[in-house]
Amino acid sequence: MKKILGVLTLVLVLTSCQEPQKIAYIDNAKVVNEYQKKIDFEKKFQVKVTAFNKKADSLDKAIQMEAQLFQTKAAKMSQKDAETEYQTLLQKKQMQDYQLKAEEQTLQEEGQTKIDTLIKEVRTFVKDYGKRNGYDYILGANDAGSVMYGEESNDLTQTIIDALNTDSKKE
């Protein structure tokens, strides 16, 4: 019995002497949203979105003008000719809508792929930062509440943002 108590005491002494773990947290959304590469990408991407919207508006106005012209001519046409021209105009509109939908989807996929890549870059950077700086854990705070409270002194958000943006300027 004395041996068991001796071993337990030894285990308690050894475990109580362990160095405390180094833990910090970051605001995930803030880090990603203030990552300069993401900001730059969003500016460039917005130019593409604006160009796409202008193209879509222009094509839509052209179809509307054709429809108005058709309405003016339709009164002077035979019913058969009017129906044929109407069907042609309708097909043209459907093809245009299909093309624009495909372009929009491609644009959305491009944007999502790039954002996913940037998020992976941030995760990799935070992991490497933690290893380089001796952290046992760097937790991610988010709206879902993975970190409900943390000492301000353990908040690495701005430090990570600054280091991430400095590192990305080197590339």
Contacts in CASP RR format, 6 or more apart in sequence:
PFRMAT RR
TARGET T0000
AUTHOR 0000-0000-0000
METHOD contacts of the structure
MODEL  1
MKKILGVLTLVLVLTSCQEPQKIAYIDNAKVVNEYQKKIDFEKKFQVKVT
AFNKKADSLDKAIQMEAQLFQTKAAKMSQKDAETEYQTLLQKKQMQDYQL
KAEEQTLQEEGQTKIDTLIKEVRTFVKDYGKRNGYDYILGANDAGSVMYG
EESNDLTQTIIDALNTDSKKE
21 136 0 8 1.000
21 137 0 8 1.000
22 134 0 8 1.000
22 135 0 8 1.000
22 136 0 8 1.000
22 137 0 8 1.000
23 135 0 8 1.000
23 136 0 8 1.000
23 137 0 8 1.000
23 138 0 8 1.000
23 139 0 8 1.000
23 154 0 8 1.000
24 135 0 8 1.000
24 137 0 8 1.000
24 138 0 8 1.000
24 139 0 8 1.000
24 154 0 8 1.000
24 155 0 8 1.000
24 156 0 8 1.000
25 138 0 8 1.000
25 139 0 8 1.000
25 140 0 8 1.000
25 141 0 8 1.000
25 147 0 8 1.000
25 150 0 8 1.000
25 154 0 8 1.000
25 155 0 8 1.000
25 156 0 8 1.000
25 157 0 8 1.000
26 126 0 8 1.000
26 138 0 8 1.000
26 139 0 8 1.000
26 140 0 8 1.000
26 141 0 8 1.000
26 155 0 8 1.000
26 156 0 8 1.000
26 157 0 8 1.000
26 160 0 8 1.000
27 140 0 8 1.000
27 141 0 8 1.000
27 142 0 8 1.000
27 155 0 8 1.000
27 157 0 8 1.000
28 140 0 8 1.000
28 141 0 8 1.000
28 142 0 8 1.000
29 142 0 8 1.000
29 143 0 8 1.000
30 157 0 8 1.000
30 161 0 8 1.000
31 122 0 8 1.000
31 126 0 8 1.000
31 157 0 8 1.000
31 160 0 8 1.000
31 161 0 8 1.000
31 164 0 8 1.000
32 38 0 8 1.000
32 118 0 8 1.000
32 119 0 8 1.000
32 122 0 8 1.000
34 161 0 8 1.000
34 165 0 8 1.000
35 118 0 8 1.000
35 121 0 8 1.000
35 122 0 8 1.000
35 161 0 8 1.000
35 164 0 8 1.000
35 165 0 8 1.000
35 168 0 8 1.000
36 164 0 8 1.000
36 165 0 8 1.000
36 168 0 8 1.000
36 169 0 8 1.000
37 118 0 8 1.000
37 121 0 8 1.000
37 168 0 8 1.000
38 115 0 8 1.000
38 118 0 8 1.000
41 111 0 8 1.000
41 114 0 8 1.000
41 115 0 8 1.000
41 118 0 8 1.000
45 110 0 8 1.000
45 111 0 8 1.000
45 114 0 8 1.000
48 107 0 8 1.000
49 107 0 8 1.000
52 103 0 8 1.000
52 104 0 8 1.000
52 107 0 8 1.000
55 100 0 8 1.000
56 100 0 8 1.000
59 96 0 8 1.000
59 100 0 8 1.000
60 96 0 8 1.000
63 89 0 8 1.000
63 92 0 8 1.000
63 93 0 8 1.000
63 96 0 8 1.000
66 89 0 8 1.000
66 92 0 8 1.000
67 89 0 8 1.000
70 85 0 8 1.000
70 86 0 8 1.000
70 89 0 8 1.000
73 85 0 8 1.000
74 82 0 8 1.000
74 85 0 8 1.000
74 86 0 8 1.000
77 85 0 8 1.000
122 164 0 8 1.000
125 160 0 8 1.000
125 163 0 8 1.000
125 164 0 8 1.000
125 167 0 8 1.000
126 138 0 8 1.000
126 160 0 8 1.000
127 138 0 8 1.000
129 135 0 8 1.000
129 138 0 8 1.000
129 160 0 8 1.000
129 163 0 8 1.000
130 138 0 8 1.000
138 156 0 8 1.000
139 146 0 8 1.000
139 147 0 8 1.000
140 146 0 8 1.000
140 147 0 8 1.000
141 147 0 8 1.000
141 150 0 8 1.000
141 157 0 8 1.000
END
